[in-house]
Amino acid sequence: MSQATQPAQKHYDVVIVGGAMMGSSTAWFLTNNPDFNGSVLVVERDPSYEFCSTSHTNSCMRQQFSSNLNVRISQFAADFVKNIRTHMGGDTRVPELSIHNFGYMYLADNEAFADVLRESVGVQHAAGAATQLMTPEQIKANYPFYNVDDIVLGSINTVDEGYWEGITVFDWWRRQARERGVEYIANEVVAMTRNPAGRRIDSVTLASGETVSCGQVVNASGPRADRTAQMAGIRLPVEPRKRFTWIFTAEQPLDRDLPLTIDPSGVHFRQDGKDAYMAGGHSDVDPAVEFDDFEMDHNLWQEHIWPVLATRVPQFEAIKVQREWAGHYAYNVFDHNAIMGPHTEVENFVFLNGFSGHGLQQSPAMGRGTAEFLTYGEYRSLDMSPFNYERIPNNNPFIEKAII
Ligand SMILES: Cc1cc2nc3c(=O)[nH]c(=O)nc-3n(C[C@H](O)[C@H](O)[C@H](O)COP(=O)(O)OP(=O)(O)OC[C@H]3O[C@@H](n4cnc5c(N)ncnc54)[C@H](O)[C@@H]3O)c2cc1C
């Protein structure tokens, strides 16, 4: 199916700005809702998706969050992935998927962070997650390759926590959404026009010059979230922050799966397929970057990441980098959580932004919730209202502590 650049109509009930994971999830969930029978236009400035967060993701999910809502969102992600064919109407072309449950191992080297883990485990258990706290001795018994000399506590969950094929889900959402009538165009939204009262977006303007009138607009533009919001006269505390990933092999591979380990230094690393490992991290100086700045920081690997790996897993002294890349988090500097739902004044401008590095796993619940909001004006499956925009002007943060 080739992609058009021009919209077929002058008006759409829903215009989605950005067609990657969030935009496509929303488009698909709209088509999957029998109560929605409107028209949908997805405008995507880069249909190769080469530079979006979705293409640079590490594609993992976890149940270890500090709020009940974020745990429930990941529970739906796990259910969606494990039952994808059923969720997608029994379409036999859709492959069956599973989760590689190596778990996330959070390591605390001080009592203050150990207390955070203890508190979060209470939240997770209440929501039905299977997290276990581990003493350094238990960690060593289960994962002998770790150096735990400085560790006071760990927490891990090996149920619905690990790698999943996010890009396959993305491909199928996009494909089925288009087959069901959603129009995707390769174009860019460059401006928006508000009605005279300033309370609605009447139309969006495309880079090619056309104006498209719209019932509702969804901002699914990832790290460009604030730029898109500014077209509607709104500011968002969401910045592009650079995050690096390295894939490496070890001269002496580990004898069991390496959990996604969150070292106290902030460096994280995990199993990546049978014979490789993945590490991720960022510089201590972590400013907002230009949208097109994907330059690697080679010193970071040499001076920081590799030494951390070799200290935590001595077998990782002898490793070889196979691939590396830089990507952007859409980082919510206000409270590290999603911003979702309508603006307080521009009522048909709907946010889907600020996922701060955990958006891939949130995409099923976010798309479902946004589709419900667009259809009914309210959430039906899971109450997503704690993510509302109002909390920002009201200075009422909904903090997520478990940020990687
Ligand atoms: C290195 C890295 C590792 C990550 N690891 C994980 C992980 O393990 N688990 C997890 O859950 N999440 C992870 N994430 C986060 C996750 O990948 C993102 O939260 C998610 O992909 C966000 O999807 P999105 O659709 O909101 O944004 P994006 O994928 O960035 O898509 C936004 C799209 O909008 C388009 N766009 C922007 N402006 C316009 C415009 N004006 N007009 C038209 N189109 C426009 C862009 O071209 C882009 O395609 C990671 C992210 C990174 C960078």
The ligand as an SDF file (V2000), in Angstrom:
LIG
                    3D

 53 58  0  0  0  0  0  0  0  0999 V2000
   16.4130    4.6150   23.6240 C   0  0  0  0  0  0  0  0  0  0  0  0
   14.9530    4.4300   24.0080 C   0  0  0  0  0  0  0  0  0  0  0  0
   14.5950    3.2810   24.7060 C   0  0  0  0  0  0  0  0  0  0  0  0
   13.2480    3.1040   25.0640 C   0  0  0  0  0  0  0  0  0  0  0  0
   12.9020    1.9340   25.6890 N   0  0  0  0  0  0  0  0  0  0  0  0
   11.6040    1.7250   26.0240 C   0  0  0  0  0  0  0  0  0  0  0  0
   11.2240    0.4900   26.6220 C   0  0  0  0  0  0  0  0  0  0  0  0
   12.0290   -0.4040   26.8290 O   0  0  0  0  0  0  0  0  0  0  0  0
    9.9180    0.3390   26.9740 N   0  0  0  0  0  0  0  0  0  0  0  0
    8.9910    1.3280   26.7560 C   0  0  0  0  0  0  0  0  0  0  0  0
    7.8320    1.1330   27.1150 O   0  0  0  0  0  0  0  0  0  0  0  0
    9.3170    2.4710   26.1540 N   0  0  0  0  0  0  0  0  0  0  0  0
   10.6010    2.6970   25.7780 C   0  0  0  0  0  0  0  0  0  0  0  0
   10.9560    3.8610   25.1690 N   0  0  0  0  0  0  0  0  0  0  0  0
    9.9310    4.8860   24.9540 C   0  0  0  0  0  0  0  0  0  0  0  0
    9.0550    4.5750   23.7740 C   0  0  0  0  0  0  0  0  0  0  0  0
    9.8320    4.1440   22.6860 O   0  0  0  0  0  0  0  0  0  0  0  0
    8.2520    5.8260   23.4220 C   0  0  0  0  0  0  0  0  0  0  0  0
    7.5780    6.2900   24.5860 O   0  0  0  0  0  0  0  0  0  0  0  0
    7.2170    5.5550   22.3540 C   0  0  0  0  0  0  0  0  0  0  0  0
    7.8010    4.9340   21.2380 O   0  0  0  0  0  0  0  0  0  0  0  0
    6.5800    6.8880   21.9780 C   0  0  0  0  0  0  0  0  0  0  0  0
    5.8020    6.7620   20.8200 O   0  0  0  0  0  0  0  0  0  0  0  0
    5.1600    8.0620   20.1990 P   0  0  0  0  0  0  0  0  0  0  0  0
    4.2960    7.6120   19.0880 O   0  0  0  0  0  0  0  0  0  0  0  0
    4.5800    8.9010   21.2930 O   0  0  0  0  0  0  0  0  0  0  0  0
    6.4140    8.9350   19.6870 O   0  0  0  0  0  0  0  0  0  0  0  0
    7.3560    8.7490   18.4060 P   0  0  0  0  0  0  0  0  0  0  0  0
    7.6880    7.3230   18.1880 O   0  0  0  0  0  0  0  0  0  0  0  0
    8.5010    9.6990   18.5460 O   0  0  0  0  0  0  0  0  0  0  0  0
    6.4340    9.2270   17.2180 O   0  0  0  0  0  0  0  0  0  0  0  0
    6.0470   10.5560   17.0180 C   0  0  0  0  0  0  0  0  0  0  0  0
    5.7820   10.7210   15.5300 C   0  0  0  0  0  0  0  0  0  0  0  0
    5.2130   12.0000   15.2870 O   0  0  0  0  0  0  0  0  0  0  0  0
    5.7170   12.4810   14.0530 C   0  0  0  0  0  0  0  0  0  0  0  0
    5.5220   13.9370   14.0590 N   0  0  0  0  0  0  0  0  0  0  0  0
    6.0290   14.8310   14.9440 C   0  0  0  0  0  0  0  0  0  0  0  0
    5.6030   16.0750   14.6560 N   0  0  0  0  0  0  0  0  0  0  0  0
    4.8040   15.9640   13.5700 C   0  0  0  0  0  0  0  0  0  0  0  0
    4.0750   16.9110   12.7980 C   0  0  0  0  0  0  0  0  0  0  0  0
    4.0610   18.2200   13.1270 N   0  0  0  0  0  0  0  0  0  0  0  0
    3.3850   16.4670   11.7240 N   0  0  0  0  0  0  0  0  0  0  0  0
    3.3870   15.1610   11.4010 C   0  0  0  0  0  0  0  0  0  0  0  0
    4.0690   14.2160   12.0920 N   0  0  0  0  0  0  0  0  0  0  0  0
    4.7660   14.6110   13.1730 C   0  0  0  0  0  0  0  0  0  0  0  0
    7.1750   12.0340   14.0710 C   0  0  0  0  0  0  0  0  0  0  0  0
    7.7210   12.0140   12.7730 O   0  0  0  0  0  0  0  0  0  0  0  0
    7.0690   10.6520   14.6980 C   0  0  0  0  0  0  0  0  0  0  0  0
    6.9550    9.6100   13.7540 O   0  0  0  0  0  0  0  0  0  0  0  0
   12.2730    4.0770   24.7500 C   0  0  0  0  0  0  0  0  0  0  0  0
   12.6450    5.2200   24.0380 C   0  0  0  0  0  0  0  0  0  0  0  0
   13.9690    5.3940   23.6480 C   0  0  0  0  0  0  0  0  0  0  0  0
   14.3400    6.6160   22.8600 C   0  0  0  0  0  0  0  0  0  0  0  0
  1  2  1  0
  2  3  1  0
  2 52  2  0
  3  4  2  0
  4  5  1  0
  4 50  1  0
  5  6  2  0
  6  7  1  0
  6 13  1  0
  7  8  2  0
  7  9  1  0
  9 10  1  0
 10 11  2  0
 10 12  1  0
 12 13  2  0
 13 14  1  0
 14 15  1  0
 14 50  1  0
 15 16  1  0
 16 17  1  0
 16 18  1  0
 18 19  1  0
 18 20  1  0
 20 21  1  0
 20 22  1  0
 22 23  1  0
 23 24  1  0
 24 25  2  0
 24 26  1  0
 24 27  1  0
 27 28  1  0
 28 29  2  0
 28 30  1  0
 28 31  1  0
 31 32  1  0
 32 33  1  0
 33 34  1  0
 33 48  1  0
 34 35  1  0
 35 36  1  0
 35 46  1  0
 36 37  1  0
 36 45  1  0
 37 38  2  0
 38 39  1  0
 39 40  1  0
 39 45  2  0
 40 41  1  0
 40 42  2  0
 42 43  1  0
 43 44  2  0
 44 45  1  0
 46 47  1  0
 46 48  1  0
 48 49  1  0
 50 51  2  0
 51 52  1  0
 52 53  1  0
M  END
$$$$
